[in-house]
């Protein structure tokens, strides 16, 4: 899921799209997933999000222990102040933590009520319906990992951004960055 989201984010950044939010990168030790790092799309900073190593002072969900510092950072990245001047929001991922009113849940509630920015959410297939029922208030485009590609997703995000604000943004080569990728 994150690999495809990362590809989309990379293309959007190349097109000078201003993105608020984060990706979650798996931490692999000796071939075993031991946690995730929160990747701040704007600053490129990594913060340990969660680990399979037990911690008494961390929120435990399933096999993971969540770092409060990273949860706070994620909420800040999704805050109204951080959305000023942005064109798109990326949340990787929305999962059981958010469905239990933790994690990014409070920020998602506010975002859904206060902004019309296009959003790219990474959601596990088995909880998509629960997430839709809980938060969706507008148009939704669902892409299945089995058939989705970064170009199609990126083009849809660019189309939504262009529909919100028809003024164009020039990319590094001076071309219109809101034209679809061919």
TORLO-770034 format. One record per atom (N, C-alpha, C, O): residue in one letter; x, y, z; atom name. Coordinates in steps of 0.1 Angstrom, whole numbers, padded with zeros to 4 digits. Layout:
N
- A,X,Y,Z,CA
...
// end
This chain:
182
- X,0008,-0012,0000,N
- X,0000,0000,0000,CA
- X,0009,0013,0000,C
- X,0007,0022,-0008,O
- X,0018,0013,0009,N
- X,0027,0024,0010,CA
- X,0035,0027,-0002,C
- X,0038,0038,-0006,O
- X,0040,0016,-0009,N
- X,0048,0017,-0021,CA
- X,0041,0025,-0032,C
- X,0046,0034,-0038,O
- X,0028,0022,-0034,N
- X,0020,0029,-0044,CA
- X,0018,0043,-0039,C
- X,0019,0052,-0047,O
- X,0014,0045,-0027,N
- X,0012,0059,-0021,CA
- X,0025,0067,-0023,C
- X,0025,0079,-0026,O
- X,0036,0061,-0020,N
- X,0049,0068,-0021,CA
- X,0052,0072,-0036,C
- X,0057,0083,-0038,O
- X,0048,0063,-0045,N
- X,0050,0067,-0059,CA
- X,0041,0079,-0063,C
- X,0046,0088,-0070,O
- X,0029,0078,-0059,N
- X,0019,0089,-0062,CA
- X,0025,0102,-0056,C
- X,0025,0113,-0062,O
- X,0029,0102,-0043,N
- X,0034,0114,-0036,CA
- X,0047,0119,-0044,C
- X,0048,0131,-0046,O
- X,0055,0110,-0048,N
- X,0067,0114,-0055,CA
- X,0064,0122,-0068,C
- X,0070,0132,-0071,O
- X,0054,0116,-0076,N
- X,0050,0123,-0088,CA
- X,0044,0136,-0085,C
- X,0046,0146,-0092,O
- X,0035,0137,-0075,N
- X,0029,0150,-0071,CA
- X,0039,0160,-0067,C
- X,0038,0172,-0071,O
- X,0049,0156,-0060,N
- X,0060,0165,-0056,CA
- X,0068,0170,-0068,C
- X,0071,0182,-0069,O
- X,0070,0161,-0077,N
- X,0077,0165,-0090,CA
- X,0069,0176,-0097,C
- X,0075,0184,-0104,O
- X,0056,0175,-0096,N
- X,0047,0185,-0102,CA
- X,0044,0197,-0094,C
- X,0036,0205,-0097,O
- X,0052,0199,-0083,N
- X,0051,0210,-0074,CA
- X,0038,0211,-0066,C
- X,0034,0222,-0063,O
- X,0031,0200,-0064,N
- X,0019,0200,-0056,CA
- X,0023,0200,-0042,C
- X,0032,0193,-0037,O
- X,0017,0209,-0034,N
- X,0020,0211,-0020,CA
- X,0012,0202,-0012,C
- X,-0001,0202,-0012,O
- X,0018,0193,-0005,N
- X,0012,0182,0002,CA
- X,0014,0183,0017,C
- X,0025,0185,0022,O
- X,0003,0181,0024,N
- X,0003,0180,0039,CA
- X,0002,0165,0042,C
- X,-0006,0158,0035,O
- X,0008,0160,0052,N
- X,0006,0146,0057,CA
- X,0019,0138,0057,C
- X,0030,0143,0058,O
- X,0017,0125,0057,N
- X,0028,0116,0060,CA
- X,0025,0102,0053,C
- X,0014,0099,0049,O
- X,0036,0095,0052,N
- X,0036,0081,0048,CA
- X,0042,0073,0060,C
- X,0048,0078,0069,O
- X,0038,0060,0060,N
- X,0044,0051,0070,CA
- X,0052,0041,0064,C
- X,0048,0032,0056,O
- X,0065,0041,0067,N
- X,0075,0032,0061,CA
- X,0078,0020,0071,C
- X,0080,0022,0083,O
- X,0077,0008,0066,N
- X,0079,-0004,0074,CA
- X,0094,-0004,0078,C
- X,0103,-0001,0071,O
- X,0096,-0009,0090,N
- X,0110,-0011,0096,CA
- X,0112,-0026,0095,C
- X,0104,-0034,0102,O
- X,0122,-0031,0088,N
- X,0124,-0045,0086,CA
- X,0138,-0048,0092,C
- X,0148,-0043,0089,O
- X,0138,-0058,0102,N
- X,0150,-0063,0108,CA
- X,0151,-0078,0105,C
- X,0143,-0085,0109,O
- X,0162,-0082,0099,N
- X,0164,-0096,0095,CA
- X,0152,-0102,0088,C
- X,0148,-0113,0091,O
- X,0146,-0094,0079,N
- X,0135,-0099,0072,CA
- X,0122,-0099,0079,C
- X,0112,-0104,0074,O
- X,0121,-0094,0091,N
- X,0109,-0094,0099,CA
- X,0105,-0079,0101,C
- X,0113,-0071,0105,O
- X,0092,-0076,0099,N
- X,0087,-0063,0101,CA
- X,0086,-0061,0116,C
- X,0079,-0068,0123,O
- X,0093,-0051,0121,N
- X,0094,-0048,0136,CA
- X,0087,-0035,0139,C
- X,0087,-0031,0151,O
- X,0082,-0028,0130,N
- X,0076,-0015,0133,CA
- X,0074,-0006,0120,C
- X,0075,-0011,0109,O
- X,0071,0006,0123,N
- X,0069,0016,0112,CA
- X,0075,0029,0116,C
- X,0075,0033,0128,O
- X,0080,0037,0106,N
- X,0084,0050,0108,CA
- X,0074,0060,0101,C
- X,0069,0057,0090,O
- X,0072,0071,0107,N
- X,0063,0081,0102,CA
- X,0072,0090,0093,C
- X,0082,0096,0098,O
- X,0069,0092,0080,N
- X,0077,0100,0071,CA
- X,0069,0113,0068,C
- X,0059,0113,0062,O
- X,0075,0124,0073,N
- X,0069,0137,0070,CA
- X,0072,0141,0056,C
- X,0083,0143,0052,O
- X,0061,0142,0048,N
- X,0063,0145,0033,CA
- X,0070,0158,0031,C
- X,0077,0159,0021,O
- X,0066,0168,0039,N
- X,0072,0181,0036,CA
- X,0087,0183,0040,C
- X,0095,0188,0033,O
- X,0090,0177,0052,N
- X,0104,0179,0057,CA
- X,0113,0167,0054,C
- X,0125,0168,0055,O
- X,0107,0156,0050,N
- X,0114,0143,0048,CA
- X,0119,0137,0061,C
- X,0128,0128,0060,O
- X,0115,0142,0072,N
- X,0120,0136,0085,CA
- X,0112,0123,0088,C
- X,0101,0121,0086,O
- X,0120,0114,0094,N
- X,0115,0101,0099,CA
- X,0114,0101,0114,C
- X,0123,0106,0121,O
- X,0103,0096,0119,N
- X,0101,0095,0134,CA
- X,0095,0081,0136,C
- X,0086,0076,0129,O
- X,0101,0074,0146,N
- X,0095,0061,0149,CA
- X,0081,0062,0153,C
- X,0077,0069,0162,O
- X,0072,0055,0145,N
- X,0058,0055,0148,CA
- X,0054,0044,0158,C
- X,0047,0047,0168,O
- X,0058,0032,0155,N
- X,0055,0021,0164,CA
- X,0065,0010,0162,C
- X,0073,0009,0152,O
- X,0065,0001,0172,N
- X,0075,-0009,0173,CA
- X,0068,-0022,0179,C
- X,0059,-0020,0187,O
- X,0073,-0033,0176,N
- X,0068,-0046,0182,CA
- X,0075,-0047,0196,C
- X,0071,-0056,0204,O
- X,0085,-0039,0199,N
- X,0091,-0040,0212,CA
- X,0082,-0033,0222,C
- X,0078,-0022,0220,O
- X,0079,-0040,0233,N
- X,0070,-0035,0243,CA
- X,0076,-0023,0251,C
- X,0088,-0023,0254,O
- X,0067,-0014,0253,N
- X,0070,-0002,0261,CA
- X,0059,0001,0270,C
- X,0047,0001,0266,O
- X,0061,0003,0283,N
- X,0051,0005,0293,CA
- X,0043,0018,0290,C
- X,0031,0019,0293,O
- X,0050,0028,0285,N
- X,0044,0041,0284,CA
- X,0039,0044,0270,C
- X,0036,0055,0266,O
- X,0037,0033,0262,N
- X,0032,0035,0248,CA
- X,0018,0028,0247,C
- X,0015,0018,0253,O
- X,0010,0034,0238,N
- X,-0003,0028,0234,CA
- X,-0001,0015,0227,C
- X,0007,0015,0217,O
- X,-0007,0004,0232,N
- X,-0005,-0009,0225,CA
- X,-0018,-0012,0217,C
- X,-0029,-0012,0223,O
- X,-0016,-0015,0204,N
- X,-0027,-0019,0196,CA
- X,-0021,-0031,0188,C
- X,-0012,-0030,0180,O
- X,-0028,-0043,0190,N
- X,-0023,-0055,0184,CA
- X,-0008,-0058,0188,C
- X,-0005,-0057,0200,O
- X,0000,-0060,0178,N
- X,0014,-0063,0181,CA
- X,0023,-0051,0183,C
- X,0035,-0052,0185,O
- X,0017,-0039,0180,N
- X,0025,-0027,0180,CA
- X,0023,-0018,0192,C
- X,0012,-0017,0198,O
- X,0034,-0011,0196,N
- X,0034,-0001,0206,CA
- X,0037,0013,0200,C
- X,0048,0014,0194,O
- X,0028,0022,0201,N
- X,0028,0034,0194,CA
- X,0036,0045,0202,C
- X,0033,0047,0214,O
- X,0044,0052,0195,N
- X,0052,0063,0200,CA
- X,0044,0076,0201,C
- X,0039,0081,0191,O
- X,0041,0081,0213,N
- X,0033,0093,0215,CA
- X,0039,0105,0207,C
- X,0031,0113,0202,O
- X,0052,0106,0207,N
- X,0058,0117,0199,CA
- X,0054,0117,0184,C
- X,0051,0127,0179,O
- X,0054,0105,0179,N
- X,0050,0104,0164,CA
- X,0035,0106,0162,C
- X,0031,0112,0153,O
- X,0027,0102,0172,N
- X,0013,0104,0171,CA
- X,0010,0119,0171,C
- X,0002,0124,0164,O
- X,0017,0126,0180,N
- X,0015,0140,0182,CA
- X,0020,0147,0169,C
- X,0013,0157,0164,O
- X,0031,0143,0163,N
- X,0036,0149,0151,CA
- X,0026,0147,0139,C
- X,0024,0156,0132,O
- X,0021,0135,0138,N
- X,0011,0132,0128,CA
- X,-0001,0141,0129,C
- X,-0006,0146,0119,O
- X,-0006,0143,0141,N
- X,-0017,0152,0143,CA
- X,-0014,0166,0139,C
- X,-0022,0173,0133,O
- X,-0002,0170,0142,N
- X,0003,0184,0138,CA
- X,0003,0185,0123,C
- X,0000,0196,0118,O
- X,0008,0175,0117,N
- X,0009,0175,0102,CA
- X,-0005,0176,0095,C
- X,-0006,0181,0084,O
- X,-0015,0171,0103,N
- X,-0029,0172,0097,CA
- X,-0037,0184,0103,C
- X,-0049,0185,0100,O
- X,-0030,0192,0111,N
- X,-0037,0203,0117,CA
- X,-0041,0214,0107,C
- X,-0035,0215,0096,O
- X,-0051,0222,0111,N
- X,-0056,0233,0102,CA
- X,-0044,0243,0098,C
- X,-0043,0247,0087,O
- X,-0036,0246,0108,N
- X,-0025,0255,0105,CA
- X,-0015,0249,0095,C
- X,-0010,0257,0086,O
- X,-0013,0236,0095,N
- X,-0004,0230,0085,CA
- X,-0010,0228,0072,C
- X,-0003,0226,0062,O
- X,-0024,0229,0071,N
- X,-0030,0227,0058,CA
- X,-0031,0240,0050,C
- X,-0034,0240,0038,O
- X,-0027,0251,0056,N
- X,-0027,0264,0049,CA
- X,-0018,0264,0037,C
- X,-0006,0261,0039,O
- X,-0022,0267,0026,N
- X,-0014,0267,0014,CA
- X,-0012,0254,0007,C
- X,-0005,0253,-0003,O
- X,-0017,0243,0013,N
- X,-0015,0230,0007,CA
- X,-0026,0227,-0003,C
- X,-0037,0233,-0003,O
- X,-0023,0217,-0012,N
- X,-0033,0214,-0022,CA
- X,-0038,0200,-0021,C
- X,-0048,0196,-0028,O
- X,-0032,0192,-0012,N
- X,-0036,0178,-0011,CA
- X,-0031,0173,0003,C
- X,-0022,0178,0009,O
- X,-0039,0163,0008,N
- X,-0036,0157,0021,CA
- X,-0033,0142,0019,C
- X,-0041,0136,0012,O
- X,-0023,0137,0025,N
- X,-0020,0123,0024,CA
- X,-0019,0117,0038,C
- X,-0012,0122,0047,O
- X,-0027,0106,0041,N
- X,-0027,0099,0054,CA
- X,-0024,0084,0051,C
- X,-0032,0077,0045,O
- X,-0013,0080,0055,N
- X,-0009,0066,0054,CA
- X,-0005,0060,0068,C
- X,0006,0063,0073,O
- X,-0013,0054,0074,N
- X,-0026,0049,0070,CA
- X,-0037,0051,0080,C
- X,-0034,0056,0091,O
- X,-0049,0049,0076,N
- X,-0060,0049,0085,CA
- X,-0064,0035,0088,C
- X,-0067,0027,0079,O
- X,-0063,0031,0101,N
- X,-0065,0017,0105,CA
- X,-0074,0015,0117,C
- X,-0081,0024,0121,O
- X,-0072,0004,0124,N
- X,-0080,0001,0136,CA
- X,-0078,0011,0147,C
- X,-0087,0014,0154,O
- X,-0066,0017,0148,N
- X,-0063,0027,0158,CA
- X,-0073,0039,0156,C
- X,-0078,0044,0166,O
- X,-0074,0043,0144,N
- X,-0083,0055,0141,CA
- X,-0098,0051,0143,C
- X,-0106,0059,0148,O
- X,-0101,0039,0139,N
- X,-0115,0034,0141,CA
- X,-0119,0033,0156,C
- X,-0131,0033,0159,O
- X,-0109,0032,0165,N
- X,-0111,0032,0179,CA
- X,-0109,0045,0186,C
- X,-0106,0046,0198,O
- X,-0110,0056,0177,N
- X,-0109,0070,0182,CA
- X,-0095,0074,0187,C
- X,-0094,0082,0196,O
- X,-0085,0068,0182,N
- X,-0071,0071,0186,CA
- X,-0064,0075,0173,C
- X,-0070,0076,0163,O
- X,-0051,0076,0175,N
- X,-0042,0079,0163,CA
- X,-0046,0092,0157,C
- X,-0047,0102,0163,O
- X,-0049,0092,0144,N
- X,-0053,0104,0136,CA
- X,-0067,0107,0136,C
- X,-0072,0117,0130,O
- X,-0075,0100,0144,N
- X,-0090,0101,0144,CA
- X,-0095,0115,0146,C
- X,-0103,0120,0138,O
- X,-0090,0122,0156,N
- X,-0095,0136,0158,CA
- X,-0092,0145,0147,C
- X,-0100,0154,0143,O
- X,-0080,0144,0141,N
- X,-0076,0152,0129,CA
- X,-0085,0149,0117,C
- X,-0089,0158,0110,O
- X,-0088,0136,0115,N
- X,-0096,0132,0103,CA
- X,-0110,0138,0105,C
- X,-0116,0143,0095,O
- X,-0115,0138,0117,N
- X,-0129,0144,0120,CA
- X,-0129,0159,0115,C
- X,-0138,0163,0108,O
- X,-0119,0166,0120,N
- X,-0118,0180,0117,CA
- X,-0116,0183,0102,C
- X,-0122,0191,0096,O
- X,-0107,0175,0096,N
- X,-0104,0176,0081,CA
- X,-0117,0174,0073,C
- X,-0120,0182,0064,O
- X,-0125,0164,0077,N
- X,-0137,0161,0070,CA
- X,-0147,0172,0071,C
- X,-0156,0173,0062,O
- X,-0147,0179,0082,N
- X,-0157,0189,0084,CA
- X,-0153,0203,0079,C
- X,-0161,0212,0077,O
- X,-0140,0205,0077,N
- X,-0135,0219,0074,CA
- X,-0128,0221,0061,C
- X,-0125,0232,0058,O
- X,-0124,0210,0054,N
- X,-0116,0213,0042,CA
- X,-0122,0205,0030,C
- X,-0128,0194,0032,O
- X,-0120,0210,0018,N
- X,-0124,0203,0006,CA
- X,-0112,0199,-0002,C
- X,-0113,0195,-0013,O
- X,-0100,0200,0005,N
- X,-0088,0195,-0002,CA
- X,-0089,0181,-0006,C
- X,-0094,0173,0002,O
- X,-0084,0177,-0018,N
- X,-0083,0163,-0021,CA
- X,-0074,0155,-0011,C
- X,-0064,0161,-0006,O
- X,-0078,0143,-0008,N
- X,-0071,0135,0002,CA
- X,-0068,0122,-0004,C
- X,-0076,0115,-0010,O
- X,-0056,0117,-0001,N
- X,-0052,0103,-0004,CA
- X,-0051,0096,0009,C
- X,-0041,0098,0017,O
- X,-0059,0086,0011,N
- X,-0059,0078,0023,CA
- X,-0055,0064,0020,C
- X,-0060,0058,0010,O
- X,-0046,0058,0028,N
- X,-0042,0044,0026,CA
- X,-0050,0037,0037,C
- X,-0049,0040,0049,O
- X,-0059,0027,0032,N
- X,-0067,0020,0041,CA
- X,-0067,0005,0038,C
- X,-0067,0002,0026,O
- X,-0066,-0003,0048,N
- X,-0066,-0018,0045,CA
- X,-0080,-0022,0039,C
- X,-0090,-0017,0043,O
- X,-0079,-0031,0030,N
- X,-0091,-0035,0022,CA
- X,-0102,-0040,0032,C
- X,-0114,-0037,0029,O
- X,-0098,-0047,0042,N
- X,-0109,-0053,0051,CA
- X,-0116,-0043,0060,C
- X,-0125,-0046,0067,O
- X,-0111,-0030,0060,N
- X,-0118,-0020,0068,CA
- X,-0123,-0008,0060,C
- X,-0128,0002,0066,O
- X,-0122,-0009,0047,N
- X,-0126,0002,0039,CA
- X,-0141,0007,0041,C
- X,-0143,0018,0043,O
- X,-0150,-0003,0042,N
- X,-0164,0000,0045,CA
- X,-0166,0007,0058,C
- X,-0174,0017,0059,O
- X,-0159,0003,0068,N
- X,-0160,0010,0081,CA
- X,-0155,0024,0081,C
- X,-0161,0033,0087,O
- X,-0144,0026,0074,N
- X,-0138,0040,0072,CA
- X,-0147,0048,0064,C
- X,-0150,0060,0068,O
- X,-0153,0043,0054,N
- X,-0163,0051,0046,CA
- X,-0175,0055,0054,C
- X,-0179,0066,0053,O
- X,-0180,0046,0061,N
- X,-0192,0048,0069,CA
- X,-0189,0059,0080,C
- X,-0198,0067,0083,O
- X,-0177,0059,0085,N
- X,-0174,0068,0096,CA
- X,-0170,0082,0092,C
- X,-0175,0092,0098,O
- X,-0163,0083,0081,N
- X,-0157,0097,0077,CA
- X,-0161,0103,0064,C
- X,-0160,0115,0063,O
- X,-0165,0095,0055,N
- X,-0166,0101,0041,CA
- X,-0179,0110,0040,C
- X,-0190,0106,0043,O
- X,-0176,0122,0035,N
- X,-0187,0132,0034,CA
- X,-0188,0137,0019,C
- X,-0196,0145,0017,O
- X,-0179,0133,0011,N
- X,-0179,0138,-0003,CA
- X,-0176,0126,-0013,C
- X,-0178,0115,-0009,O
- X,-0172,0130,-0025,N
- X,-0168,0120,-0035,CA
- X,-0157,0111,-0031,C
- X,-0147,0116,-0024,O
- X,-0157,0099,-0034,N
- X,-0147,0089,-0030,CA
- X,-0143,0081,-0043,C
- X,-0151,0077,-0050,O
- X,-0130,0079,-0044,N
- X,-0124,0071,-0055,CA
- X,-0116,0060,-0048,C
- X,-0106,0063,-0042,O
- X,-0120,0048,-0050,N
- X,-0113,0037,-0043,CA
- X,-0104,0030,-0054,C
- X,-0109,0026,-0064,O
- X,-0092,0028,-0050,N
- X,-0082,0021,-0059,CA
- X,-0078,0008,-0052,C
- X,-0073,0008,-0041,O
- X,-0079,-0003,-0059,N
- X,-0075,-0016,-0054,CA
- X,-0060,-0018,-0058,C
- X,-0056,-0016,-0070,O
- X,-0052,-0022,-0049,N
- X,-0038,-0024,-0051,CA
- X,-0035,-0034,-0063,C
- X,-0025,-0033,-0070,O
- X,-0045,-0044,-0065,N
- X,-0043,-0054,-0075,CA
- X,-0043,-0048,-0089,C
- X,-0037,-0053,-0098,O
- X,-0050,-0037,-0091,N
- X,-0052,-0031,-0104,CA
- X,-0048,-0017,-0105,C
- X,-0048,-0011,-0116,O
- X,-0045,-0010,-0094,N
- X,-0042,0004,-0095,CA
- X,-0028,0007,-0099,C
- X,-0019,-0001,-0098,O
- X,-0026,0019,-0105,N
- X,-0013,0023,-0109,CA
- X,-0011,0038,-0104,C
- X,-0021,0045,-0104,O
- X,0001,0042,-0102,N
- X,0004,0055,-0097,CA
- X,-0001,0066,-0107,C
- X,-0005,0077,-0102,O
- X,0000,0064,-0119,N
- X,-0004,0074,-0129,CA
- X,-0019,0077,-0128,C
- X,-0023,0089,-0128,O
- X,-0027,0067,-0128,N
- X,-0041,0069,-0127,CA
- X,-0045,0076,-0114,C
- X,-0053,0085,-0115,O
- X,-0039,0072,-0103,N
- X,-0042,0079,-0090,CA
- X,-0038,0094,-0091,C
- X,-0045,0103,-0087,O
- X,-0026,0096,-0095,N
- X,-0020,0109,-0096,CA
- X,-0029,0118,-0105,C
- X,-0031,0129,-0102,O
- X,-0033,0113,-0117,N
- X,-0041,0121,-0126,CA
- X,-0054,0124,-0119,C
- X,-0059,0136,-0121,O
- X,-0060,0115,-0111,N
- X,-0073,0119,-0104,CA
- X,-0070,0130,-0094,C
- X,-0078,0139,-0093,O
- X,-0060,0129,-0086,N
- X,-0056,0139,-0076,CA
- X,-0054,0152,-0083,C
- X,-0059,0163,-0078,O
- X,-0047,0152,-0094,N
- X,-0044,0165,-0101,CA
- X,-0057,0171,-0107,C
- X,-0060,0183,-0107,O
- X,-0066,0162,-0112,N
- X,-0079,0166,-0117,CA
- X,-0087,0173,-0106,C
- X,-0094,0183,-0108,O
- X,-0087,0167,-0094,N
- X,-0094,0173,-0082,CA
- X,-0089,0186,-0078,C
- X,-0096,0195,-0074,O
- X,-0075,0187,-0078,N
- X,-0069,0200,-0074,CA
- X,-0072,0210,-0084,C
- X,-0076,0222,-0081,O
- X,-0072,0207,-0097,N
- X,-0075,0217,-0108,CA
- X,-0089,0221,-0107,C
- X,-0092,0233,-0110,O
- X,-0098,0212,-0103,N
- X,-0112,0216,-0102,CA
- X,-0114,0226,-0091,C
- X,-0123,0234,-0091,O
- X,-0107,0224,-0080,N
- X,-0108,0233,-0068,CA
- X,-0102,0247,-0071,C
- X,-0108,0257,-0067,O
- X,-0091,0247,-0078,N
- X,-0084,0260,-0081,CA
- X,-0078,0259,-0095,C
- X,-0067,0254,-0097,O
- X,-0085,0265,-0104,N
- X,-0081,0264,-0118,CA
- X,-0067,0271,-0121,C
- X,-0062,0269,-0132,O
- X,-0062,0279,-0112,N
- X,-0049,0285,-0115,CA
- X,-0039,0274,-0116,C
- X,-0039,0265,-0107,O
- X,-0030,0275,-0125,N
- X,-0020,0265,-0127,CA
- X,-0007,0267,-0119,C
- X,-0005,0279,-0115,O
- X,0000,0257,-0117,N
- X,0013,0258,-0110,CA
- X,0023,0253,-0120,C
- X,0022,0243,-0126,O
- X,0034,0260,-0121,N
- X,0045,0256,-0130,CA
- X,0054,0246,-0123,C
- X,0058,0249,-0112,O
- X,0057,0236,-0130,N
- X,0067,0227,-0125,CA
- X,0081,0232,-0128,C
- X,0083,0243,-0134,O
- X,0092,0225,-0124,N
- X,0105,0230,-0126,CA
- X,0109,0232,-0140,C
- X,0118,0241,-0143,O
- X,0103,0225,-0150,N
- X,0106,0228,-0164,CA
- X,0098,0238,-0170,C
- X,0099,0241,-0182,O
- X,0089,0245,-0162,N
- X,0080,0255,-0167,CA
- X,0067,0251,-0173,C
- X,0060,0259,-0178,O
- X,0065,0238,-0173,N
- X,0053,0232,-0179,CA
- X,0041,0233,-0169,C
- X,0043,0234,-0156,O
- X,0029,0233,-0174,N
- X,0017,0233,-0165,CA
- X,0017,0220,-0157,C
- X,0016,0209,-0163,O
- X,0018,0220,-0144,N
- X,0019,0208,-0136,CA
- X,0005,0202,-0133,C
- X,0004,0191,-0128,O
- X,-0006,0209,-0138,N
- X,-0019,0203,-0135,CA
- X,-0024,0196,-0148,C
- X,-0036,0192,-0148,O
- X,-0016,0194,-0158,N
- X,-0020,0186,-0169,CA
- X,-0019,0171,-0166,C
- X,-0009,0167,-0159,O
- X,-0028,0162,-0170,N
- X,-0026,0148,-0167,CA
- X,-0013,0143,-0173,C
- X,-0008,0148,-0182,O
- X,-0009,0132,-0166,N
- X,0003,0125,-0171,CA
- X,-0001,0115,-0182,C
- X,-0011,0108,-0181,O
- X,0006,0115,-0193,N
- X,0003,0106,-0204,CA
- X,0011,0094,-0203,C
- X,0009,0085,-0212,O
// end
